Amino acid sequence: MVLKNLNYPLDFKFKISTLASDFNITDKNGSYVAYVRQKMFKLKEDVIVFNDETKSKELFRIRANKWIDFNASYSLNDIVDNKNYGRLARKGMRSLWKSSYDILDANDQPKFKVQEDNAWVRFWDSFVGELPIIGMFTGYFLNPSYTVTGIDGKAYFKLKKMPSFFGRRFQLDRLIDIDDEEESLVILSLLMMTLLERARG
């Protein structure tokens, strides 16, 4: 299946009542898009995307290709149609300074790139986050944003971490129209990236 006719912006809101990394995705009208759950106690990251919080239907599965590692990549699979969309690949050591990911299609061809907009946000978050008391509030004023660009150089999506005490909310906006299948590839990639990046800012 493909994700289509979505009403942007989409809100990613993490639950703080569970030990697992779970979050809801809703559209601008508050309607459910999906429910994302990261399996706990896995040496390799394993994420399931459900239709909603009832978890009555699995839509997608995202799995790491190796144990937690800077160079891990994540396969993006459609459970309903038994189809592989492609994968999200982390850009290794470069991510220590400024987060950067490649999005590849099912044929392993580069389609999009995700880059953090301002590396200084990461720097100050790491520095201020270590300070007593003040570090607890970095989620209100140190919030990274990320831009998804295509191989044509155009910016297609913008993902922002929204001010929040617990770092609970991200918001995704589409900047220009995109093919439904490619849109699904990007959104699945950003779901995984959000889980990886959430601990910051």
N, CA, C and O of each residue as an XYZ file, in Angstrom:
804
protein
N       0.843     -1.187      0.000
C       0.000      0.000      0.000
C       0.884      1.243      0.000
O       2.055      1.191      0.376
N       0.308      2.349     -0.423
C       1.041      3.606     -0.387
C       0.298      4.585      0.505
O      -0.925      4.530      0.637
N       1.062      5.482      1.112
C       0.465      6.555      1.896
C       0.122      7.680      0.927
O       1.007      8.193      0.242
N      -1.135      8.067      0.858
C      -1.519      9.101     -0.105
C      -2.676      9.934      0.441
O      -3.315      9.585      1.433
N      -2.917     11.043     -0.243
C      -3.967     11.988      0.151
C      -3.807     12.441      1.598
O      -4.784     12.576      2.334
N      -2.565     12.672      1.988
C      -2.288     13.096      3.358
C      -2.473     14.608      3.489
O      -2.106     15.375      2.599
N      -3.049     15.014      4.614
C      -3.274     16.433      4.882
C      -2.164     16.958      5.783
O      -2.176     16.738      6.994
N      -1.218     17.646      5.186
C      -0.074     18.175      5.936
C      -0.449     19.487      6.618
O      -1.376     20.182      6.203
N       0.310     19.812      7.696
C       1.446     19.073      8.259
C       0.994     17.857      9.068
O      -0.120     17.804      9.588
N       1.911     16.875      9.154
C       1.686     15.701      9.983
C       2.383     15.906     11.326
O       3.493     16.433     11.388
N       1.719     15.485     12.389
C       2.299     15.589     13.726
C       2.728     14.217     14.215
O       1.952     13.263     14.176
N       3.978     14.124     14.679
C       4.487     12.923     15.328
C       4.510     13.227     16.825
O       5.232     14.120     17.267
N       3.732     12.497     17.592
C       3.677     12.771     19.028
C       3.990     11.503     19.814
O       3.249     10.521     19.762
N       5.103     11.545     20.543
C       5.544     10.394     21.325
C       4.722     10.233     22.590
O       4.307     11.213     23.210
N       4.492      8.976     22.964
C       3.822      8.674     24.224
C       4.880      8.634     25.332
O       5.975      8.106     25.141
N       4.537      9.191     26.473
C       5.490      9.167     27.596
C       5.039      8.192     28.677
O       5.673      8.080     29.726
N       3.945      7.489     28.418
C       3.410      6.550     29.405
C       3.896      5.120     29.183
O       3.526      4.214     29.931
N       4.733      4.911     28.145
C       5.238      3.563     27.881
C       6.760      3.579     27.850
O       7.374      4.610     27.573
N       7.365      2.423     28.138
C       8.817      2.314     28.087
C       9.321      2.282     26.648
O      10.425      2.739     26.353
N       8.499      1.740     25.766
C       8.893      1.640     24.363
C       8.830      3.016     23.695
O       8.182      3.932     24.201
N       9.511      3.150     22.553
C       9.444      4.385     21.773
C       8.254      4.285     20.824
O       8.364      3.776     19.708
N       7.130      4.776     21.291
C       5.896      4.726     20.521
C       5.476      6.151     20.173
O       5.625      7.059     20.990
N       4.951      6.349     18.965
C       4.366      7.652     18.681
C       3.220      7.551     17.685
O       3.181      6.670     16.826
N       2.292      8.485     17.834
C       1.145      8.593     16.949
C       1.453      9.575     15.828
O       2.180     10.549     16.022
N       0.896      9.309     14.663
C       0.985     10.256     13.553
C      -0.434     10.687     13.205
O      -1.284      9.860     12.874
N      -0.678     11.985     13.283
C      -1.973     12.534     12.917
C      -1.781     13.631     11.884
O      -0.701     14.213     11.780
N      -2.840     13.914     11.112
C      -2.747     14.974     10.104
C      -3.229     16.301     10.679
O      -3.506     16.400     11.875
N      -3.329     17.309      9.836
C      -3.668     18.655     10.323
C      -5.077     18.723     10.894
O      -5.402     19.652     11.634
N      -5.923     17.740     10.554
C      -7.285     17.698     11.084
C      -7.398     16.841     12.337
O      -8.483     16.693     12.898
N      -6.271     16.274     12.776
C      -6.274     15.410     13.947
C      -6.639     13.972     13.647
O      -6.796     13.169     14.567
N      -6.778     13.631     12.370
C      -7.120     12.266     11.975
C      -5.887     11.368     12.020
O      -4.774     11.804     11.726
N      -6.105     10.097     12.396
C      -5.007      9.142     12.480
C      -4.410      8.842     11.110
O      -5.141      8.660     10.136
N      -3.094      8.791     11.036
C      -2.383      8.320      9.852
C      -1.743      6.972     10.151
O      -1.830      6.046      9.344
N      -1.099      6.861     11.315
C      -0.444      5.610     11.693
C       0.001      5.673     13.152
O       0.000      6.730     13.783
N       0.380      4.501     13.666
C       0.927      4.373     15.011
C       2.239      3.614     14.890
O       2.274      2.522     14.322
N       3.315      4.178     15.414
C       4.656      3.622     15.229
C       5.172      3.077     16.565
O       5.129      3.753     17.592
N       5.656      1.845     16.516
C       6.169      1.218     17.747
C       7.527      0.576     17.474
O       7.678     -0.229     16.556
N       8.505      0.948     18.287
C       9.834      0.344     18.194
C       9.926     -0.797     19.200
O       9.702     -0.594     20.394
N      10.254     -1.992     18.725
C      10.356     -3.144     19.618
C      11.495     -2.947     20.604
O      12.565     -2.448     20.255
N      11.243     -3.347     21.837
C      12.239     -3.182     22.888
C      13.182     -4.373     22.943
O      12.864     -5.470     22.484
N      14.363     -4.120     23.527
C      15.340     -5.167     23.816
C      15.786     -5.915     22.567
O      16.035     -7.120     22.616
N      15.887     -5.213     21.463
C      16.369     -5.809     20.221
C      17.783     -5.308     19.938
O      18.058     -4.112     20.029
N      18.684     -6.244     19.591
C      20.041     -5.821     19.232
C      20.045     -5.084     17.902
O      20.876     -4.206     17.669
N      19.119     -5.444     17.040
C      18.916     -4.709     15.794
C      17.578     -3.982     15.891
O      16.571     -4.564     16.294
N      17.578     -2.705     15.517
C      16.329     -1.957     15.601
C      15.247     -2.593     14.740
O      15.495     -3.002     13.606
N      14.050     -2.669     15.295
C      12.911     -3.292     14.627
C      11.685     -2.437     14.928
O      11.288     -2.304     16.086
N      11.091     -1.864     13.898
C       9.992     -0.915     14.072
C       8.782     -1.395     13.265
O       8.911     -1.801     12.110
N       7.608     -1.342     13.896
C       6.365     -1.713     13.222
C       5.477     -0.481     13.109
O       5.314      0.268     14.071
N       4.909     -0.279     11.930
C       3.960      0.816     11.702
C       2.571      0.203     11.582
O       2.302     -0.578     10.669
N       1.690      0.566     12.515
C       0.322      0.059     12.544
C      -0.650      1.095     11.980
O      -0.298      2.257     11.776
N      -1.877      0.647     11.736
C      -2.905      1.576     11.233
C      -3.300      2.598     12.280
O      -3.544      3.758     11.948
N      -3.368      2.185     13.551
C      -3.666      3.120     14.633
C      -3.251      2.490     15.956
O      -2.622      1.432     15.975
N      -3.603      3.140     17.060
C      -3.115      2.712     18.364
C      -3.689      1.376     18.819
O      -3.166      0.771     19.755
N      -4.744      0.908     18.181
C      -5.286     -0.416     18.520
C      -4.357     -1.541     18.052
O      -4.458     -2.678     18.514
N      -3.450     -1.202     17.127
C      -2.489     -2.154     16.566
C      -3.178     -3.359     15.930
O      -2.666     -4.478     15.977
N      -4.338     -3.115     15.340
C      -5.106     -4.196     14.736
C      -4.575     -4.597     13.364
O      -4.889     -5.679     12.868
N      -3.778     -3.736     12.753
C      -3.282     -4.056     11.413
C      -1.867     -3.514     11.221
O      -1.618     -2.322     11.405
N      -0.942     -4.403     10.848
C       0.425     -3.977     10.532
C       0.469     -3.455      9.095
O      -0.029     -4.103      8.175
N       1.064     -2.289      8.917
C       1.177     -1.707      7.585
C       2.592     -1.828      7.028
O       2.788     -2.228      5.881
N       3.578     -1.477      7.859
C       4.971     -1.456      7.406
C       5.882     -1.992      8.501
O       5.529     -2.005      9.681
N       7.070     -2.437      8.078
C       8.092     -2.916      9.013
C       9.428     -2.299      8.607
O       9.785     -2.284      7.429
N      10.154     -1.794      9.590
C      11.462     -1.192      9.347
C      12.480     -1.932     10.201
O      12.329     -2.029     11.419
N      13.523     -2.456      9.552
C      14.524     -3.244     10.283
C      15.938     -2.784      9.934
O      16.245     -2.454      8.788
N      16.790     -2.775     10.968
C      18.202     -2.459     10.756
C      18.921     -3.640     10.137
O      18.541     -4.790     10.356
N      19.970     -3.357      9.358
C      20.724     -4.429      8.720
C      21.844     -4.971      9.611
O      22.464     -5.984      9.286
N      22.100     -4.298     10.730
C      23.163     -4.748     11.638
C      22.868     -4.232     13.040
O      21.918     -3.478     13.247
N      23.685     -4.642     13.991
C      23.559     -4.144     15.347
C      23.735     -2.636     15.333
O      24.274     -2.067     14.383
N      23.267     -1.991     16.413
C      23.336     -0.527     16.489
C      24.736     -0.056     16.117
O      25.738     -0.457     16.710
N      24.763      0.819     15.101
C      26.049      1.201     14.527
C      25.854      2.476     13.719
O      24.771      2.717     13.185
N      26.908      3.300     13.627
C      26.806      4.545     12.867
C      26.520      4.300     11.386
O      25.929      5.146     10.715
N      26.940      3.147     10.884
C      26.760      2.876      9.458
C      25.594      1.931      9.173
O      25.499      1.368      8.082
N      24.715      1.759     10.147
C      23.558      0.889      9.935
C      22.638      1.487      8.876
O      22.562      2.706      8.719
N      21.941      0.615      8.154
C      20.890      1.080      7.253
C      19.608      0.334      7.612
O      19.644     -0.703      8.274
N      18.494      0.869      7.172
C      17.204      0.393      7.641
C      16.299      0.095      6.448
O      15.970      0.990      5.670
N      15.897     -1.170      6.309
C      15.050     -1.575      5.196
C      13.601     -1.185      5.482
O      13.127     -1.300      6.612
N      12.909     -0.725      4.445
C      11.553     -0.197      4.575
C      10.609     -1.115      3.812
O      10.624     -1.146      2.582
N       9.787     -1.865      4.544
C       8.986     -2.916      3.915
C       7.489     -2.709      4.120
O       7.030     -2.360      5.207
N       6.751     -2.934      3.050
C       5.295     -2.870      3.048
C       4.765     -4.265      3.393
O       4.950     -5.211      2.627
N       4.103     -4.388      4.554
C       3.573     -5.684      4.994
C       2.351     -6.084      4.179
O       2.181     -7.254      3.835
N       1.498     -5.105      3.871
C       0.236     -5.381      3.183
C       0.478     -5.953      1.791
O      -0.136     -6.949      1.408
N       1.379     -5.317      1.033
C       1.639     -5.738     -0.350
C       2.912     -6.559     -0.506
O       3.320     -6.881     -1.622
N       3.543     -6.900      0.634
C       4.774     -7.693      0.614
C       5.793     -7.086     -0.350
O       6.239     -7.729     -1.301
N       6.141     -5.853     -0.083
C       6.981     -5.086     -1.005
C       8.058     -4.332     -0.245
O       7.823     -3.844      0.860
N       9.229     -4.241     -0.837
C      10.314     -3.449     -0.267
C      10.362     -2.096     -0.968
O      10.447     -2.021     -2.194
N      10.307     -1.028     -0.174
C      10.358      0.318     -0.754
C      11.783      0.790     -0.992
O      12.054      1.539     -1.931
N      12.694      0.341     -0.128
C      14.072      0.810     -0.218
C      14.686      0.822      1.160
O      14.343     -0.005      2.005
N      15.587      1.749      1.393
C      16.217      1.800      2.714
C      16.713      3.198      3.053
O      16.955      4.032      2.179
N      16.853      3.420      4.348
C      17.436      4.646      4.888
C      18.847      4.315      5.333
O      19.052      3.358      6.080
N      19.821      5.091      4.886
C      21.223      4.829      5.236
C      21.808      6.028      5.970
O      21.764      7.159      5.484
N      22.350      5.760      7.137
C      22.979      6.813      7.937
C      24.364      7.104      7.390
O      25.077      6.192      6.971
N      24.749      8.388      7.394
C      26.024      8.787      6.811
C      27.171      8.747      7.823
O      27.905      9.724      7.969
N      27.320      7.635      8.509
C      28.474      7.360      9.351
C      28.959      8.471     10.246
O      28.169      9.138     10.916
N      30.278      8.670     10.254
C      30.897      9.618     11.170
C      30.454     11.049     10.913
O      30.518     11.880     11.819
N      30.011     11.355      9.710
C      29.557     12.705      9.403
C      28.385     13.095     10.305
O      28.174     14.276     10.581
N      27.622     12.089     10.764
C      26.464     12.361     11.601
C      26.847     12.839     12.999
O      25.998     13.342     13.735
N      28.112     12.685     13.369
C      28.536     13.173     14.669
C      28.465     14.693     14.729
O      28.232     15.262     15.796
N      28.663     15.349     13.599
C      28.629     16.813     13.572
C      27.293     17.321     13.069
O      26.671     18.177     13.699
N      26.853     16.804     11.948
C      25.601     17.261     11.351
C      24.886     16.050     10.753
O      25.409     15.399      9.848
N      23.702     15.753     11.257
C      22.998     14.546     10.831
C      22.752     14.544      9.334
O      22.310     15.539      8.759
N      23.044     13.408      8.714
C      22.885     13.281      7.268
C      22.529     11.828      6.940
O      23.169     10.895      7.426
N      21.506     11.655      6.115
C      21.040     10.326      5.730
C      20.764     10.294      4.232
O      20.410     11.305      3.627
N      20.933      9.116      3.651
C      20.539      8.897      2.266
C      19.301      8.015      2.237
O      19.169      7.087      3.034
N      18.396      8.312      1.310
C      17.216      7.481      1.094
C      17.365      6.841     -0.276
O      17.470      7.529     -1.292
N      17.371      5.496     -0.289
C      17.576      4.753     -1.526
C      16.323      3.956     -1.873
O      15.593      3.529     -0.979
N      16.074      3.756     -3.154
C      14.885      3.012     -3.572
C      15.137      1.499     -3.515
O      16.192      1.053     -3.065
N      14.161      0.724     -3.974
C      14.255     -0.739     -3.900
C      15.400     -1.293     -4.738
O      15.858     -2.411     -4.502
N      15.863     -0.521     -5.712
C      16.997     -0.933     -6.546
C      18.321     -0.395     -6.025
O      19.346     -0.452     -6.704
N      18.275      0.132     -4.796
C      19.458      0.684     -4.129
C      20.016      1.920     -4.840
O      21.211      2.205     -4.763
N      19.146      2.640     -5.525
C      19.546      3.870     -6.197
C      19.207      5.073     -5.313
O      18.097      5.148     -4.786
N      20.141      6.017     -5.141
C      19.863      7.209     -4.324
C      18.690      8.004     -4.893
O      18.641      8.284     -6.090
N      17.746      8.363     -4.023
C      16.585      9.134     -4.439
C      16.486     10.470     -3.717
O      16.131     11.491     -4.306
N      16.810     10.438     -2.421
C      16.701     11.653     -1.607
C      17.829     11.694     -0.592
O      18.482     10.689     -0.310
N      18.037     12.885     -0.053
C      19.013     13.092      1.012
C      18.323     13.875      2.123
O      17.570     14.812      1.860
N      18.588     13.481      3.369
C      18.065     14.212      4.524
C      19.236     14.831      5.262
O      20.184     14.139      5.630
N      19.168     16.141      5.477
C      20.262     16.811      6.185
C      19.726     17.736      7.261
O      18.717     18.417      7.081
N      20.425     17.740      8.374
C      20.105     18.673      9.449
C      20.420     20.082      8.957
O      21.439     20.304      8.304
N      19.550     21.020      9.270
C      19.706     22.370      8.736
C      20.802     23.165      9.426
O      21.501     23.942      8.776
N      20.963     22.986     10.724
C      21.910     23.811     11.469
C      22.699     22.952     12.451
O      22.155     22.498     13.458
N      23.968     22.730     12.161
C      24.800     21.872     13.010
C      25.030     22.479     14.390
O      25.304     21.758     15.349
N      24.920     23.811     14.492
C      25.165     24.448     15.784
C      24.102     24.086     16.808
O      24.370     24.117     18.010
N      22.909     23.745     16.361
C      21.865     23.311     17.296
C      22.321     22.056     18.017
O      22.140     21.935     19.229
N      22.919     21.112     17.277
C      23.448     19.886     17.895
C      24.565     20.224     18.886
O      24.611     19.683     19.990
N      25.461     21.124     18.479
C      26.591     21.488     19.342
C      26.102     22.069     20.664
O      26.526     21.635     21.735
N      25.198     23.064     20.584
C      24.729     23.720     21.806
C      23.847     22.805     22.636
O      23.832     22.906     23.862
N      23.119     21.922     21.991
C      22.298     20.965     22.727
C      23.193     20.047     23.554
O      22.898     19.768     24.716
N      24.288     19.579     22.953
C      25.217     18.699     23.663
C      25.885     19.438     24.829
O      26.084     18.876     25.907
N      26.228     20.711     24.589
C      26.931     21.502     25.612
C      25.997     21.894     26.750
O      26.278     21.627     27.918
N      24.882     22.531     26.396
C      23.946     23.024     27.418
C      23.240     21.878     28.128
O      22.903     21.986     29.307
N      23.015     20.771     27.405
C      22.311     19.637     27.986
C      23.015     19.030     29.187
O      22.392     18.335     29.989
N      24.326     19.291     29.317
C      25.091     18.760     30.442
C      25.019     19.655     31.674
O      25.471     19.260     32.750
N      24.458     20.854     31.533
C      24.403     21.792     32.662
C      23.255     21.424     33.604
O      22.170     21.067     33.145
N      23.488     21.507     34.925
C      22.425     21.197     35.887
C      21.213     22.116     35.693
O      21.376     23.304     35.415
N      20.046     21.592     35.833
C      18.758     22.291     35.764
C      18.505     22.877     34.385
O      17.502     22.544     33.753
N      19.397     23.748     33.903
C      19.205     24.379     32.589
C      19.094     23.316     31.509
O      18.299     23.453     30.579
N      19.888     22.252     31.627
C      19.888     21.202     30.623
C      18.548     20.515     30.463
O      18.280     19.912     29.423
N      17.696     20.597     31.486
C      16.384     19.968     31.418
C      15.460     20.670     30.428
O      14.469     20.095     29.978
N      15.794     21.927     30.090
C      14.882     22.730     29.282
C      15.348     22.941     27.846
O      14.792     23.767     27.123
N      16.373     22.191     27.434
C      16.878     22.388     26.068
C      15.814     22.077     25.021
O      15.860     22.609     23.911
N      14.843     21.204     25.375
C      13.786     20.850     24.427
C      12.884     22.007     24.055
O      12.124     21.915     23.091
N      12.957     23.105     24.813
C      12.134     24.269     24.506
C      12.809     25.242     23.550
O      12.128     25.996     22.855
N      14.141     25.236     23.507
C      14.776     26.256     22.671
C      15.880     25.728     21.750
O      16.422     26.488     20.948
N      16.221     24.445     21.852
C      17.203     23.851     20.941
C      16.526     22.715     20.187
O      16.584     21.555     20.594
N      15.890     23.069     19.091
C      15.102     22.099     18.344
C      15.573     22.026     16.900
O      15.397     22.978     16.140
N      16.170     20.901     16.516
C      16.699     20.780     15.154
C      15.601     20.680     14.108
O      14.463     20.322     14.411
N      15.959     20.999     12.883
C      15.072     20.787     11.740
C      15.880     20.105     10.645
O      17.108     20.192     10.615
N      15.182     19.431      9.753
C      15.818     18.630      8.711
C      15.096     18.876      7.387
O      13.875     19.026      7.351
N      15.867     18.915      6.306
C      15.295     19.121      4.987
C      15.575     17.907      4.118
O      16.690     17.387      4.083
N      14.531     17.466      3.415
C      14.652     16.344      2.470
C      14.754     16.920      1.071
O      13.840     17.599      0.603
N      15.869     16.647      0.400
C      16.055     17.110     -0.972
C      16.165     15.918     -1.912
O      16.661     14.857     -1.532
N      15.699     16.105     -3.140
C      15.789     15.057     -4.142
C      17.103     15.123     -4.894
O      17.894     16.044     -4.691
N      17.339     14.149     -5.761
C      18.558     14.171     -6.567
C      18.517     15.324     -7.570
O      19.528     15.671     -8.180
N      17.316     15.915     -7.729
C      17.187     17.093     -8.597
C      17.544     18.382     -7.865
O      17.510     19.463     -8.454
N      17.889     18.270     -6.571
C      18.290     19.437     -5.797
C      17.135     20.193     -5.161
O      17.359     21.143     -4.411
N      15.904     19.787     -5.449
C      14.741     20.472     -4.893
C      14.455     19.995     -3.471
O      14.674     18.830     -3.139
N      13.962     20.916     -2.634
C      13.561     20.567     -1.271
C      12.112     20.093     -1.287
O      11.225     20.820     -1.735
N      11.867     18.880     -0.800
C      10.534     18.272     -0.849
C       9.804     18.277      0.495
O       8.587     18.454      0.548
N      10.555     18.082      1.574
C       9.932     18.002      2.894
C      10.777     18.754      3.912
O      11.979     18.948      3.732
N      10.110     19.175      4.992
C      10.801     19.777      6.128
C      10.268     19.117      7.404
O       9.063     19.108      7.652
N      11.183     18.564      8.209
C      10.828     17.956      9.491
C      11.400     18.820     10.605
O      12.589     19.141     10.602
N      10.548     19.196     11.559
C      10.984     20.056     12.664
C      10.641     19.415     13.998
O       9.571     18.831     14.169
N      11.561     19.534     14.929
C      11.256     19.146     16.295
C      10.608     20.348     16.968
O      11.165     21.445     16.955
N       9.445     20.147     17.548
C       8.689     21.241     18.128
C       9.059     21.422     19.600
O       9.433     20.455     20.264
N       8.957     22.658     20.121
C       9.269     22.893     21.538
C       8.446     21.995     22.453
O       7.220     21.953     22.359
N       9.128     21.283     23.333
C       8.457     20.350     24.231
C       9.420     19.950     25.341
O      10.604     19.727     25.091
N       8.910     19.859     26.567
C       9.753     19.507     27.717
C      10.360     18.123     27.562
O      11.526     17.914     27.898
N       9.577     17.176     27.056
C      10.055     15.802     26.921
C      10.517     15.477     25.507
O      10.793     14.315     25.211
N      10.610     16.466     24.628
C      10.983     16.183     23.246
C       9.984     15.279     22.579
O      10.359     14.334     21.884
N       8.711     15.558     22.782
C       7.656     14.632     22.376
C       7.167     14.845     20.950
O       6.643     13.910     20.344
N       7.321     16.036     20.398
C       6.614     16.335     19.156
C       7.545     16.717     18.008
O       8.485     17.494     18.174
N       7.251     16.145     16.839
C       7.882     16.536     15.590
C       6.762     16.893     14.612
O       5.644     16.388     14.722
N       7.071     17.755     13.670
C       6.079     18.111     12.660
C       6.703     18.019     11.271
O       7.801     18.519     11.028
N       5.974     17.368     10.371
C       6.455     17.153      9.004
C       5.569     17.910      8.028
O       4.345     17.781      8.049
N       6.206     18.701      7.172
C       5.471     19.428      6.146
C       6.021     19.077      4.769
O       7.227     18.907      4.591
N       5.121     18.971      3.803
C       5.533     18.746      2.419
C       5.629     20.094      1.726
O       4.703     20.901      1.792
N       6.748     20.334      1.063
C       6.985     21.624      0.433
C       6.497     21.666     -1.006
O       5.996     22.694     -1.462
N       6.640     20.554     -1.728
C       6.149     20.453     -3.102
C       5.571     19.056     -3.326
O       5.896     18.120     -2.596
N       4.718     18.923     -4.335
C       4.080     17.633     -4.609
C       5.107     16.581     -5.013
O       6.185     16.887     -5.522
N       4.730     15.334     -4.766
C       5.645     14.220     -5.025
C       4.803     12.985     -5.359
O       3.659     12.872     -4.920
N       5.364     12.081     -6.123
C       4.716     10.820     -6.455
C       4.363     10.053     -5.180
O       5.135     10.058     -4.220
N       3.180      9.381     -5.165
C       2.702      8.683     -3.959
C       3.695      7.656     -3.435
O       3.910      7.570     -2.226
N       4.299      6.882     -4.318
C       5.219      5.835     -3.882
C       6.490      6.441     -3.295
O       7.010      5.953     -2.292
N       6.985      7.495     -3.916
C       8.173      8.165     -3.384
C       7.849      8.858     -2.065
O       8.689      8.922     -1.167
N       6.634      9.373     -1.952
C       6.207      9.989     -0.698
C       6.215      8.964      0.432
O       6.657      9.268      1.540
N       5.733      7.760      0.161
C       5.748      6.696      1.169
C       7.172      6.340      1.555
O       7.456      6.126      2.733
N       8.071      6.273      0.586
C       9.484      5.983      0.846
C      10.082      7.029      1.779
O      10.788      6.688      2.728
N       9.798      8.304      1.509
C      10.352      9.382      2.342
C       9.764      9.341      3.749
O      10.499      9.437      4.731
N       8.452      9.201      3.852
C       7.820      9.224      5.172
C       8.306      8.066      6.037
O       8.594      8.261      7.218
N       8.401      6.870      5.475
C       8.913      5.731      6.243
C      10.347      5.984      6.705
O      10.716      5.642      7.828
N      11.139      6.581      5.838
C      12.520      6.913      6.210
C      12.550      7.900      7.364
O      13.346      7.756      8.292
N      11.683      8.903      7.304
C      11.660      9.927      8.349
C      11.124      9.386      9.677
O      11.508      9.871     10.741
N      10.243      8.388      9.622
C       9.787      7.758     10.861
C      10.975      7.142     11.599
O      11.137      7.320     12.806
N      11.807      6.410     10.839
C      12.969      5.779     11.449
C      13.968      6.827     11.917
O      14.532      6.716     13.005
N      14.181      7.832     11.099
C      15.138      8.875     11.470
C      14.697      9.613     12.731
O      15.527      9.984     13.561
N      13.383      9.823     12.873
C      12.863     10.498     14.065
C      13.185      9.701     15.317
O      13.549     10.279     16.341
N      13.057      8.384     15.249
C      13.412      7.544     16.396
C      14.888      7.659     16.730
O      15.263      7.677     17.902
N      15.726      7.737     15.706
C      17.171      7.836     15.908
C      17.591      9.194     16.455
O      18.537      9.293     17.236
N      16.887     10.231     16.042
C      17.292     11.602     16.368
C      16.570     12.164     17.586
O      16.949     13.221     18.090
N      15.551     11.484     18.061
C      14.694     12.063     19.091
C      15.438     12.469     20.362
O      15.067     13.445     21.013
N      16.464     11.740     20.710
C      17.160     12.000     21.966
C      17.853     13.351     21.992
O      18.299     13.802     23.046
N      17.944     13.991     20.851
C      18.643     15.279     20.774
C      17.670     16.440     20.752
O      16.550     16.319     20.255
N      18.107     17.568     21.297
C      17.406     18.839     21.159
C      16.106     18.936     21.878
O      15.444     19.971     21.819
